Amino acid sequence: MRNHRGQDGAVLILVIGVIAALAILAAALTALTVNVKHNTMRDRQQTRSFSAAEAALDDGLATLGRSWPLSAAGAPTFDEAGFTDRYVAAGSGDYADFAAQVWYFDDQDADDDDDNIINVDDYTYDANANDRMYVEAQARVGGRTTRVRALVQRETISFQIPRGVAFCTEGDLVTHGGSVVVAVDPGGEPPPGYEVKGYINGNYTNQGSSEYSPDVNVYVGTPNDSGNDVANVQYEQDVPSVDRVLNPRILDYLRKMADPDNLYTNATEVADHYIAPTIANPDPDDLTGLVYLESPGLARFQILGTFNSVEHPGILVVRGGSLELTGGGEYYGIIYVDGGTTDLGNVRIHGAVICAGGASSELGGSQTINYNDQVWIKLNEQITLAAKIVPNSWREVPPVDWAGG
């Protein structure tokens, strides 16, 4: 019979070795699990910060799509609190230490920053007016931060108003006084092959000795029953309706695009801002860019200065009411009125006037409407349809410190 007593120590050593190996494996597995969990959380935070940065970039695109900034006064801003409320669910613990920011800057280096680099230290609006800007967005979730950049192209819609139309009225037109009531701005002539013209669907009455510039033709859809004998005015013509001159869908789109500060859709709002008493020399902001009034009543402006410009013409829409202008100032852009009368007084309009469904339109005093082809061109660039990323311009860039830009 063999004696195994001498092998007891070897077995013990083997058992201890196995236990030690298992302990090492367990420790390694625990460390691996902790490391994987940490990496998974970090990757999850990185993915969420990337998605949030993309969402913030989209928010920046939407901001530019609503109002393309053409001046420092119109430079866009980012509402971080509003974005956070929209993006992060209330009480969500998945977005700890969440922050987001969006920067807008022109694709032209500012001359006074001495860095020769196009970045967020440059103009915060489309300073070179080439319909391109950069948008950068940065978001932080937990300890992970992502920053993205894209070059954005502005897309506009055309007013589709036929070139050369100085005015069009669905109703009657009355002129009075002894001056030229419709002319063409020097330097604002249309190209060869286009005529400057006005359309009158109703009756035309000249109560004074008003005239039209020799390079302006007026077409009236009714007979000359009042015996008017005015040069360049032709009667019983095939005159287009206002809807053919200005597509109603454009007006609906303008209403949607109007800035909340310049959109008035009920009688109280309009009365508070525009209805009698006359607004005496209104602040330029009251008639800058797109202004949309939608209410019965009379909108009055005493215009003493100059509103808008050839480069940045305005759009004044009065729906359901009447318009009366006084003061002898100047307005660059297009005016559209329906539902009432239109009295331009002695204010000079550089652009066009469209009157739909109103009882009558009145031109008188000094020269009232000056067609300007440059205004026509700029109006077709004035309304932003969308802001879209230029292909191959999207980049992920290194994040910056939140105290910087």
RODO-646726 format. One record per residue (C-alpha): residue in three letters; x, y, z. Coordinates in steps of 0.25 Angstrom, whole numbers, plus 5000, padded with zeros to 4 digits. Example, Ala and Ser with C-alpha at 12.3 -4.5 7.8 and 13.67 -1.06 7.14 Angstrom:
// RODO-646726
{aa: ALA, east: 5049, north: 4982, up: 5031}
{aa: SER, east: 5055, north: 4996, up: 5029}
//
This chain:
// RODO-646726
{aa: MET, east: 5000, north: 5000, up: 5000}
{aa: ARG, east: 5006, north: 5013, up: 4995}
{aa: ASN, east: 5008, north: 5025, up: 5005}
{aa: HIS, east: 5002, north: 5038, up: 4999}
{aa: ARG, east: 5005, north: 5047, up: 5011}
{aa: GLY, east: 5017, north: 5053, up: 5004}
{aa: GLN, east: 5007, north: 5059, up: 4993}
{aa: ASP, east: 4998, north: 5067, up: 5002}
{aa: GLY, east: 5007, north: 5079, up: 5001}
{aa: ALA, east: 5007, north: 5079, up: 4986}
{aa: VAL, east: 4992, north: 5078, up: 4986}
{aa: LEU, east: 4990, north: 5090, up: 4995}
{aa: ILE, east: 5000, north: 5098, up: 4987}
{aa: LEU, east: 4991, north: 5095, up: 4974}
{aa: VAL, east: 4979, north: 5099, up: 4981}
{aa: ILE, east: 4985, north: 5112, up: 4986}
{aa: GLY, east: 4990, north: 5115, up: 4971}
{aa: VAL, east: 4976, north: 5112, up: 4966}
{aa: ILE, east: 4969, north: 5121, up: 4976}
{aa: ALA, east: 4980, north: 5132, up: 4973}
{aa: ALA, east: 4978, north: 5131, up: 4958}
{aa: LEU, east: 4962, north: 5132, up: 4960}
{aa: ALA, east: 4964, north: 5144, up: 4969}
{aa: ILE, east: 4973, north: 5151, up: 4959}
{aa: LEU, east: 4963, north: 5148, up: 4948}
{aa: ALA, east: 4952, north: 5153, up: 4956}
{aa: ALA, east: 4959, north: 5166, up: 4959}
{aa: ALA, east: 4963, north: 5168, up: 4945}
{aa: LEU, east: 4948, north: 5166, up: 4941}
{aa: THR, east: 4943, north: 5176, up: 4951}
{aa: ALA, east: 4953, north: 5186, up: 4946}
{aa: LEU, east: 4949, north: 5183, up: 4932}
{aa: THR, east: 4935, north: 5184, up: 4935}
{aa: VAL, east: 4937, north: 5198, up: 4943}
{aa: ASN, east: 4945, north: 5203, up: 4931}
{aa: VAL, east: 4935, north: 5198, up: 4921}
{aa: LYS, east: 4924, north: 5205, up: 4929}
{aa: HIS, east: 4932, north: 5218, up: 4930}
{aa: ASN, east: 4935, north: 5217, up: 4915}
{aa: THR, east: 4921, north: 5214, up: 4911}
{aa: MET, east: 4916, north: 5226, up: 4920}
{aa: ARG, east: 4927, north: 5235, up: 4913}
{aa: ASP, east: 4923, north: 5230, up: 4899}
{aa: ARG, east: 4908, north: 5233, up: 4902}
{aa: GLN, east: 4911, north: 5247, up: 4907}
{aa: GLN, east: 4920, north: 5249, up: 4895}
{aa: THR, east: 4908, north: 5244, up: 4886}
{aa: ARG, east: 4898, north: 5253, up: 4893}
{aa: SER, east: 4907, north: 5265, up: 4892}
{aa: PHE, east: 4909, north: 5263, up: 4878}
{aa: SER, east: 4894, north: 5261, up: 4875}
{aa: ALA, east: 4892, north: 5274, up: 4884}
{aa: ALA, east: 4902, north: 5282, up: 4876}
{aa: GLU, east: 4895, north: 5277, up: 4863}
{aa: ALA, east: 4882, north: 5282, up: 4868}
{aa: ALA, east: 4887, north: 5295, up: 4872}
{aa: LEU, east: 4893, north: 5297, up: 4858}
{aa: ASP, east: 4879, north: 5294, up: 4853}
{aa: ASP, east: 4874, north: 5304, up: 4862}
{aa: GLY, east: 4884, north: 5314, up: 4857}
{aa: LEU, east: 4879, north: 5311, up: 4842}
{aa: ALA, east: 4865, north: 5313, up: 4846}
{aa: THR, east: 4868, north: 5326, up: 4852}
{aa: LEU, east: 4875, north: 5331, up: 4839}
{aa: GLY, east: 4864, north: 5325, up: 4831}
{aa: ARG, east: 4854, north: 5334, up: 4839}
{aa: SER, east: 4862, north: 5347, up: 4838}
{aa: TRP, east: 4875, north: 5348, up: 4830}
{aa: PRO, east: 4884, north: 5359, up: 4837}
{aa: LEU, east: 4888, north: 5370, up: 4827}
{aa: SER, east: 4892, north: 5380, up: 4838}
{aa: ALA, east: 4898, north: 5380, up: 4852}
{aa: ALA, east: 4885, north: 5384, up: 4857}
{aa: GLY, east: 4879, north: 5371, up: 4852}
{aa: ALA, east: 4890, north: 5362, up: 4857}
{aa: PRO, east: 4884, north: 5349, up: 4862}
{aa: THR, east: 4885, north: 5344, up: 4876}
{aa: PHE, east: 4884, north: 5330, up: 4882}
{aa: ASP, east: 4873, north: 5327, up: 4893}
{aa: GLU, east: 4880, north: 5317, up: 4901}
{aa: ALA, east: 4869, north: 5315, up: 4912}
{aa: GLY, east: 4858, north: 5314, up: 4901}
{aa: PHE, east: 4867, north: 5303, up: 4893}
{aa: THR, east: 4870, north: 5296, up: 4906}
{aa: ASP, east: 4855, north: 5295, up: 4909}
{aa: ARG, east: 4852, north: 5290, up: 4896}
{aa: TYR, east: 4863, north: 5280, up: 4895}
{aa: VAL, east: 4864, north: 5274, up: 4909}
{aa: ALA, east: 4852, north: 5267, up: 4915}
{aa: ALA, east: 4848, north: 5273, up: 4928}
{aa: GLY, east: 4854, north: 5265, up: 4940}
{aa: SER, east: 4863, north: 5257, up: 4931}
{aa: GLY, east: 4876, north: 5252, up: 4937}
{aa: ASP, east: 4882, north: 5248, up: 4924}
{aa: TYR, east: 4887, north: 5262, up: 4921}
{aa: ALA, east: 4894, north: 5266, up: 4934}
{aa: ASP, east: 4902, north: 5279, up: 4933}
{aa: PHE, east: 4896, north: 5282, up: 4920}
{aa: ALA, east: 4900, north: 5295, up: 4912}
{aa: ALA, east: 4899, north: 5300, up: 4898}
{aa: GLN, east: 4903, north: 5312, up: 4890}
{aa: VAL, east: 4902, north: 5317, up: 4875}
{aa: TRP, east: 4911, north: 5327, up: 4868}
{aa: TYR, east: 4908, north: 5334, up: 4855}
{aa: PHE, east: 4919, north: 5341, up: 4847}
{aa: ASP, east: 4921, north: 5346, up: 4833}
{aa: ASP, east: 4930, north: 5339, up: 4823}
{aa: GLN, east: 4938, north: 5351, up: 4822}
{aa: ASP, east: 4949, north: 5355, up: 4832}
{aa: ALA, east: 4947, north: 5368, up: 4839}
{aa: ASP, east: 4957, north: 5379, up: 4835}
{aa: ASP, east: 4959, north: 5384, up: 4849}
{aa: ASP, east: 4962, north: 5371, up: 4857}
{aa: ASP, east: 4976, north: 5369, up: 4851}
{aa: ASP, east: 4976, north: 5354, up: 4851}
{aa: ASN, east: 4973, north: 5351, up: 4836}
{aa: ILE, east: 4965, north: 5339, up: 4841}
{aa: ILE, east: 4950, north: 5337, up: 4838}
{aa: ASN, east: 4944, north: 5334, up: 4852}
{aa: VAL, east: 4934, north: 5338, up: 4863}
{aa: ASP, east: 4942, north: 5351, up: 4865}
{aa: ASP, east: 4937, north: 5356, up: 4852}
{aa: TYR, east: 4924, north: 5362, up: 4847}
{aa: THR, east: 4912, north: 5356, up: 4853}
{aa: TYR, east: 4904, north: 5359, up: 4841}
{aa: ASP, east: 4905, north: 5358, up: 4826}
{aa: ALA, east: 4914, north: 5369, up: 4825}
{aa: ASN, east: 4918, north: 5367, up: 4810}
{aa: ALA, east: 4904, north: 5364, up: 4806}
{aa: ASN, east: 4907, north: 5351, up: 4798}
{aa: ASP, east: 4897, north: 5343, up: 4805}
{aa: ARG, east: 4907, north: 5334, up: 4812}
{aa: MET, east: 4910, north: 5333, up: 4827}
{aa: TYR, east: 4917, north: 5323, up: 4837}
{aa: VAL, east: 4909, north: 5317, up: 4848}
{aa: GLU, east: 4916, north: 5310, up: 4859}
{aa: ALA, east: 4909, north: 5302, up: 4870}
{aa: GLN, east: 4915, north: 5296, up: 4883}
{aa: ALA, east: 4908, north: 5287, up: 4893}
{aa: ARG, east: 4913, north: 5280, up: 4906}
{aa: VAL, east: 4907, north: 5268, up: 4913}
{aa: GLY, east: 4914, north: 5264, up: 4926}
{aa: GLY, east: 4928, north: 5265, up: 4923}
{aa: ARG, east: 4928, north: 5264, up: 4908}
{aa: THR, east: 4927, north: 5275, up: 4898}
{aa: THR, east: 4925, north: 5276, up: 4883}
{aa: ARG, east: 4926, north: 5288, up: 4874}
{aa: VAL, east: 4922, north: 5288, up: 4859}
{aa: ARG, east: 4923, north: 5298, up: 4848}
{aa: ALA, east: 4916, north: 5300, up: 4835}
{aa: LEU, east: 4916, north: 5311, up: 4824}
{aa: VAL, east: 4901, north: 5315, up: 4821}
{aa: GLN, east: 4895, north: 5319, up: 4808}
{aa: ARG, east: 4883, north: 5328, up: 4808}
{aa: GLU, east: 4871, north: 5325, up: 4799}
{aa: THR, east: 4861, north: 5335, up: 4795}
{aa: ILE, east: 4848, north: 5335, up: 4788}
{aa: SER, east: 4844, north: 5344, up: 4777}
{aa: PHE, east: 4832, north: 5354, up: 4778}
{aa: GLN, east: 4829, north: 5350, up: 4764}
{aa: ILE, east: 4824, north: 5364, up: 4761}
{aa: PRO, east: 4826, north: 5367, up: 4746}
{aa: ARG, east: 4838, north: 5376, up: 4744}
{aa: GLY, east: 4835, north: 5390, up: 4741}
{aa: VAL, east: 4821, north: 5391, up: 4749}
{aa: ALA, east: 4821, north: 5404, up: 4757}
{aa: PHE, east: 4807, north: 5402, up: 4761}
{aa: CYS, east: 4794, north: 5394, up: 4760}
{aa: THR, east: 4780, north: 5396, up: 4765}
{aa: GLU, east: 4768, north: 5387, up: 4765}
{aa: GLY, east: 4759, north: 5398, up: 4767}
{aa: ASP, east: 4759, north: 5413, up: 4762}
{aa: LEU, east: 4770, north: 5423, up: 4762}
{aa: VAL, east: 4769, north: 5438, up: 4765}
{aa: THR, east: 4780, north: 5448, up: 4762}
{aa: HIS, east: 4780, north: 5462, up: 4766}
{aa: GLY, east: 4790, north: 5474, up: 4767}
{aa: GLY, east: 4799, north: 5479, up: 4756}
{aa: SER, east: 4811, north: 5470, up: 4756}
{aa: VAL, east: 4817, north: 5457, up: 4750}
{aa: VAL, east: 4811, north: 5446, up: 4759}
{aa: VAL, east: 4819, north: 5434, up: 4753}
{aa: ALA, east: 4833, north: 5435, up: 4748}
{aa: VAL, east: 4846, north: 5427, up: 4748}
{aa: ASP, east: 4857, north: 5429, up: 4758}
{aa: PRO, east: 4870, north: 5434, up: 4751}
{aa: GLY, east: 4879, north: 5421, up: 4750}
{aa: GLY, east: 4867, north: 5413, up: 4753}
{aa: GLU, east: 4863, north: 5410, up: 4739}
{aa: PRO, east: 4859, north: 5396, up: 4735}
{aa: PRO, east: 4868, north: 5389, up: 4724}
{aa: PRO, east: 4865, north: 5391, up: 4709}
{aa: GLY, east: 4853, north: 5383, up: 4705}
{aa: TYR, east: 4845, north: 5386, up: 4718}
{aa: GLU, east: 4835, north: 5398, up: 4720}
{aa: VAL, east: 4831, north: 5405, up: 4732}
{aa: LYS, east: 4816, north: 5404, up: 4734}
{aa: GLY, east: 4804, north: 5405, up: 4742}
{aa: TYR, east: 4791, north: 5397, up: 4742}
{aa: ILE, east: 4777, north: 5402, up: 4746}
{aa: ASN, east: 4766, north: 5392, up: 4746}
{aa: GLY, east: 4755, north: 5402, up: 4750}
{aa: ASN, east: 4752, north: 5416, up: 4745}
{aa: TYR, east: 4762, north: 5427, up: 4744}
{aa: THR, east: 4759, north: 5441, up: 4748}
{aa: ASN, east: 4769, north: 5453, up: 4747}
{aa: GLN, east: 4764, north: 5464, up: 4756}
{aa: GLY, east: 4775, north: 5473, up: 4753}
{aa: SER, east: 4787, north: 5474, up: 4743}
{aa: SER, east: 4795, north: 5462, up: 4747}
{aa: GLU, east: 4804, north: 5456, up: 4738}
{aa: TYR, east: 4813, north: 5444, up: 4736}
{aa: SER, east: 4827, north: 5444, up: 4732}
{aa: PRO, east: 4829, north: 5441, up: 4717}
{aa: ASP, east: 4836, north: 5428, up: 4720}
{aa: VAL, east: 4823, north: 5423, up: 4728}
{aa: ASN, east: 4811, north: 5417, up: 4721}
{aa: VAL, east: 4798, north: 5415, up: 4728}
{aa: TYR, east: 4788, north: 5405, up: 4724}
{aa: VAL, east: 4773, north: 5406, up: 4728}
{aa: GLY, east: 4763, north: 5394, up: 4727}
{aa: THR, east: 4751, north: 5403, up: 4725}
{aa: PRO, east: 4746, north: 5414, up: 4715}
{aa: ASN, east: 4750, north: 5429, up: 4716}
{aa: ASP, east: 4736, north: 5433, up: 4721}
{aa: SER, east: 4741, north: 5445, up: 4729}
{aa: GLY, east: 4748, north: 5451, up: 4717}
{aa: ASN, east: 4762, north: 5450, up: 4723}
{aa: ASP, east: 4772, north: 5454, up: 4713}
{aa: VAL, east: 4786, north: 5451, up: 4719}
{aa: ALA, east: 4798, north: 5447, up: 4711}
{aa: ASN, east: 4803, north: 5432, up: 4712}
{aa: VAL, east: 4789, north: 5428, up: 4717}
{aa: GLN, east: 4782, north: 5417, up: 4709}
{aa: TYR, east: 4768, north: 5412, up: 4711}
{aa: GLU, east: 4760, north: 5399, up: 4709}
{aa: GLN, east: 4773, north: 5391, up: 4710}
{aa: ASP, east: 4775, north: 5377, up: 4715}
{aa: VAL, east: 4779, north: 5380, up: 4729}
{aa: PRO, east: 4784, north: 5369, up: 4738}
{aa: SER, east: 4777, north: 5367, up: 4751}
{aa: VAL, east: 4785, north: 5369, up: 4764}
{aa: ASP, east: 4786, north: 5355, up: 4767}
{aa: ARG, east: 4793, north: 5353, up: 4753}
{aa: VAL, east: 4803, north: 5364, up: 4757}
{aa: LEU, east: 4805, north: 5359, up: 4772}
{aa: ASN, east: 4803, north: 5345, up: 4775}
{aa: PRO, east: 4794, north: 5344, up: 4787}
{aa: ARG, east: 4802, north: 5332, up: 4793}
{aa: ILE, east: 4814, north: 5342, up: 4794}
{aa: LEU, east: 4805, north: 5350, up: 4803}
{aa: ASP, east: 4802, north: 5338, up: 4812}
{aa: TYR, east: 4817, north: 5335, up: 4812}
{aa: LEU, east: 4820, north: 5349, up: 4816}
{aa: ARG, east: 4810, north: 5348, up: 4828}
{aa: LYS, east: 4817, north: 5335, up: 4833}
{aa: MET, east: 4831, north: 5342, up: 4831}
{aa: ALA, east: 4828, north: 5355, up: 4838}
{aa: ASP, east: 4836, north: 5358, up: 4851}
{aa: PRO, east: 4827, north: 5357, up: 4863}
{aa: ASP, east: 4830, north: 5372, up: 4866}
{aa: ASN, east: 4825, north: 5376, up: 4852}
{aa: LEU, east: 4813, north: 5367, up: 4851}
{aa: TYR, east: 4799, north: 5372, up: 4855}
{aa: THR, east: 4787, north: 5363, up: 4854}
{aa: ASN, east: 4776, north: 5369, up: 4862}
{aa: ALA, east: 4769, north: 5383, up: 4863}
{aa: THR, east: 4775, north: 5386, up: 4877}
{aa: GLU, east: 4790, north: 5383, up: 4873}
{aa: VAL, east: 4788, north: 5392, up: 4860}
{aa: ALA, east: 4781, north: 5403, up: 4868}
{aa: ASP, east: 4792, north: 5403, up: 4878}
{aa: HIS, east: 4802, north: 5405, up: 4868}
{aa: TYR, east: 4797, north: 5411, up: 4855}
{aa: ILE, east: 4782, north: 5415, up: 4855}
{aa: ALA, east: 4779, north: 5430, up: 4857}
{aa: PRO, east: 4784, north: 5439, up: 4863}
{aa: THR, east: 4794, north: 5440, up: 4852}
{aa: ILE, east: 4808, north: 5434, up: 4855}
{aa: ALA, east: 4816, north: 5447, up: 4854}
{aa: ASN, east: 4830, north: 5443, up: 4848}
{aa: PRO, east: 4830, north: 5429, up: 4853}
{aa: ASP, east: 4843, north: 5422, up: 4857}
{aa: PRO, east: 4850, north: 5416, up: 4846}
{aa: ASP, east: 4848, north: 5402, up: 4852}
{aa: ASP, east: 4833, north: 5404, up: 4850}
{aa: LEU, east: 4834, north: 5404, up: 4835}
{aa: THR, east: 4848, north: 5396, up: 4833}
{aa: GLY, east: 4848, north: 5383, up: 4826}
{aa: LEU, east: 4835, north: 5375, up: 4826}
{aa: VAL, east: 4823, north: 5381, up: 4833}
{aa: TYR, east: 4810, north: 5374, up: 4833}
{aa: LEU, east: 4796, north: 5380, up: 4837}
{aa: GLU, east: 4784, north: 5372, up: 4837}
{aa: SER, east: 4772, north: 5379, up: 4842}
{aa: PRO, east: 4760, north: 5388, up: 4838}
{aa: GLY, east: 4763, north: 5402, up: 4840}
{aa: LEU, east: 4772, north: 5413, up: 4835}
{aa: ALA, east: 4787, north: 5412, up: 4836}
{aa: ARG, east: 4793, north: 5426, up: 4836}
{aa: PHE, east: 4808, north: 5430, up: 4835}
{aa: GLN, east: 4814, north: 5444, up: 4835}
{aa: ILE, east: 4827, north: 5441, up: 4828}
{aa: LEU, east: 4837, north: 5453, up: 4829}
{aa: GLY, east: 4850, north: 5445, up: 4827}
{aa: THR, east: 4855, north: 5434, up: 4818}
{aa: PHE, east: 4851, north: 5420, up: 4821}
{aa: ASN, east: 4859, north: 5408, up: 4816}
{aa: SER, east: 4868, north: 5409, up: 4804}
{aa: VAL, east: 4871, north: 5404, up: 4790}
{aa: GLU, east: 4880, north: 5393, up: 4796}
{aa: HIS, east: 4870, north: 5389, up: 4807}
{aa: PRO, east: 4856, north: 5392, up: 4802}
{aa: GLY, east: 4844, north: 5391, up: 4811}
{aa: ILE, east: 4831, north: 5383, up: 4810}
{aa: LEU, east: 4818, north: 5390, up: 4816}
{aa: VAL, east: 4806, north: 5381, up: 4815}
{aa: VAL, east: 4792, north: 5386, up: 4820}
{aa: ARG, east: 4781, north: 5376, up: 4819}
{aa: GLY, east: 4767, north: 5379, up: 4822}
{aa: GLY, east: 4769, north: 5393, up: 4824}
{aa: SER, east: 4773, north: 5407, up: 4818}
{aa: LEU, east: 4786, north: 5414, up: 4817}
{aa: GLU, east: 4788, north: 5429, up: 4818}
{aa: LEU, east: 4802, north: 5435, up: 4816}
{aa: THR, east: 4806, north: 5450, up: 4819}
{aa: GLY, east: 4819, north: 5458, up: 4822}
{aa: GLY, east: 4827, north: 5459, up: 4809}
{aa: GLY, east: 4837, north: 5448, up: 4813}
{aa: GLU, east: 4842, north: 5436, up: 4805}
{aa: TYR, east: 4840, north: 5421, up: 4805}
{aa: TYR, east: 4848, north: 5411, up: 4798}
{aa: GLY, east: 4841, north: 5398, up: 4795}
{aa: ILE, east: 4827, north: 5392, up: 4792}
{aa: ILE, east: 4814, north: 5396, up: 4798}
{aa: TYR, east: 4802, north: 5386, up: 4797}
{aa: VAL, east: 4788, north: 5390, up: 4802}
{aa: ASP, east: 4775, north: 5383, up: 4801}
{aa: GLY, east: 4761, north: 5385, up: 4807}
{aa: GLY, east: 4761, north: 5400, up: 4807}
{aa: THR, east: 4766, north: 5413, up: 4801}
{aa: THR, east: 4780, north: 5417, up: 4798}
{aa: ASP, east: 4785, north: 5431, up: 4799}
{aa: LEU, east: 4800, north: 5433, up: 4797}
{aa: GLY, east: 4799, north: 5448, up: 4799}
{aa: ASN, east: 4812, north: 5455, up: 4796}
{aa: VAL, east: 4821, north: 5444, up: 4800}
{aa: ARG, east: 4830, north: 5439, up: 4790}
{aa: ILE, east: 4830, north: 5424, up: 4788}
{aa: HIS, east: 4843, north: 5418, up: 4781}
{aa: GLY, east: 4838, north: 5405, up: 4777}
{aa: ALA, east: 4824, north: 5400, up: 4774}
{aa: VAL, east: 4810, north: 5401, up: 4780}
{aa: ILE, east: 4799, north: 5390, up: 4779}
{aa: CYS, east: 4785, north: 5392, up: 4782}
{aa: ALA, east: 4775, north: 5381, up: 4783}
{aa: GLY, east: 4760, north: 5381, up: 4785}
{aa: GLY, east: 4760, north: 5395, up: 4791}
{aa: ALA, east: 4750, north: 5406, up: 4788}
{aa: SER, east: 4760, north: 5415, up: 4781}
{aa: SER, east: 4774, north: 5419, up: 4780}
{aa: GLU, east: 4779, north: 5434, up: 4781}
{aa: LEU, east: 4791, north: 5440, up: 4776}
{aa: GLY, east: 4794, north: 5455, up: 4777}
{aa: GLY, east: 4802, north: 5466, up: 4782}
{aa: SER, east: 4817, north: 5465, up: 4778}
{aa: GLN, east: 4823, north: 5453, up: 4770}
{aa: THR, east: 4817, north: 5441, up: 4777}
{aa: ILE, east: 4823, north: 5428, up: 4771}
{aa: ASN, east: 4837, north: 5426, up: 4765}
{aa: TYR, east: 4839, north: 5413, up: 4759}
{aa: ASN, east: 4853, north: 5408, up: 4763}
{aa: ASP, east: 4859, north: 5395, up: 4756}
{aa: GLN, east: 4870, north: 5394, up: 4766}
{aa: VAL, east: 4859, north: 5393, up: 4777}
{aa: TRP, east: 4851, north: 5383, up: 4769}
{aa: ILE, east: 4864, north: 5374, up: 4768}
{aa: LYS, east: 4867, north: 5375, up: 4783}
{aa: LEU, east: 4852, north: 5372, up: 4787}
{aa: ASN, east: 4854, north: 5359, up: 4780}
{aa: GLU, east: 4865, north: 5356, up: 4789}
{aa: GLN, east: 4859, north: 5362, up: 4802}
{aa: ILE, east: 4850, north: 5350, up: 4807}
{aa: THR, east: 4858, north: 5338, up: 4812}
{aa: LEU, east: 4852, north: 5325, up: 4808}
{aa: ALA, east: 4862, north: 5317, up: 4816}
{aa: ALA, east: 4877, north: 5316, up: 4821}
{aa: LYS, east: 4884, north: 5303, up: 4816}
{aa: ILE, east: 4897, north: 5297, up: 4818}
{aa: VAL, east: 4907, north: 5299, up: 4807}
{aa: PRO, east: 4911, north: 5285, up: 4802}
{aa: ASN, east: 4924, north: 5280, up: 4808}
{aa: SER, east: 4925, north: 5291, up: 4818}
{aa: TRP, east: 4921, north: 5284, up: 4831}
{aa: ARG, east: 4932, north: 5282, up: 4840}
{aa: GLU, east: 4934, north: 5277, up: 4854}
{aa: VAL, east: 4944, north: 5287, up: 4861}
{aa: PRO, east: 4952, north: 5287, up: 4874}
{aa: PRO, east: 4943, north: 5292, up: 4885}
{aa: VAL, east: 4946, north: 5305, up: 4892}
{aa: ASP, east: 4945, north: 5309, up: 4906}
{aa: TRP, east: 4931, north: 5313, up: 4910}
{aa: ALA, east: 4936, north: 5327, up: 4915}
{aa: GLY, east: 4941, north: 5330, up: 4901}
{aa: GLY, east: 4935, north: 5330, up: 4887}
//
